[in-house]
Amino acid sequence: MEPIKRTFSNFLHGRTALVTGGTSGIGAAIGRGLAAAGARVTVTGVSEPEVESAKMHDEFGDQRAVLLDVRDA
């Protein structure tokens, strides 16, 4: 069997990434980068409209968007 060649597009294939604050700004950019590297991405946000927008745009490929506030956790 031939070894799997690692490339940027599959570097994180099969891995899951959680990005808090991932519905906008730097967090969204990080989420897109992780998705481009093959990760399943879950992004969180504190604003319901932003979370719904992230769900509709599906810009992260295999992703979920969740309403979650971790500021007081």
N, C-alpha and C positions, 0 to 999 in steps of 0.2 A: 504494500500500500504506500502511495506517495504522501509525503508530509504536506499539510496544509500550508500554503504560502500566506503569510500575514501581509495584508495591505491596509492602508488607512480605511478603506471602505468596509472592511470586515474585521478590523482590529478588536472591536467590542461585540462581535456577533454572539448572540446568545446571552449576553449580559444585560442587566437591568440597571438603569440610572434614575435616581430621584433628584430633581432639581427644584429646590425651594425658591420661590420668587421667579419661577420660570415662565410666567405668562407675558413678560415684557422685558425690555432692556437687555442688560447683560445676561440675566438668567435665561431669557429666550434664545440668545445667541449661543450660550453654552448648550442648551437643549438641542438646538439644530446641529451643533458640532458633534455631540454625542450620537445623535441619530445618524449623521453622515458616516460615523465610524461603526455603525451597525447595531448600536444599543437599542433596546426597548426603553423608551423614555416616559417617565411620569413627571409632569410638572405640577407645581402647586402655586396657588395665588390666593390673595385675601379678598379680591374683588370678584363677585359673581359674574358681572359682565365680561371681565377679562378672561375668566376661566371658560365661560361659554364660547367666547370668541376663539380661544385656543383650541377648543374641541371642534369647532366648525371649520377652522382653517387647516387642521390636520397637517401642519407644517413640519411635524417631527416624525412623520412616517408611522411606525408602530408605536403609538403614544397614548397616554391618558392625561387628562387634565382634571385636577381635583381642587375643590375649595378647601383651603386649610391655612390656618393662621398659626405659625410657630413662634411668633414674637414673644409670647408669654409662657412658652413650654419650658 
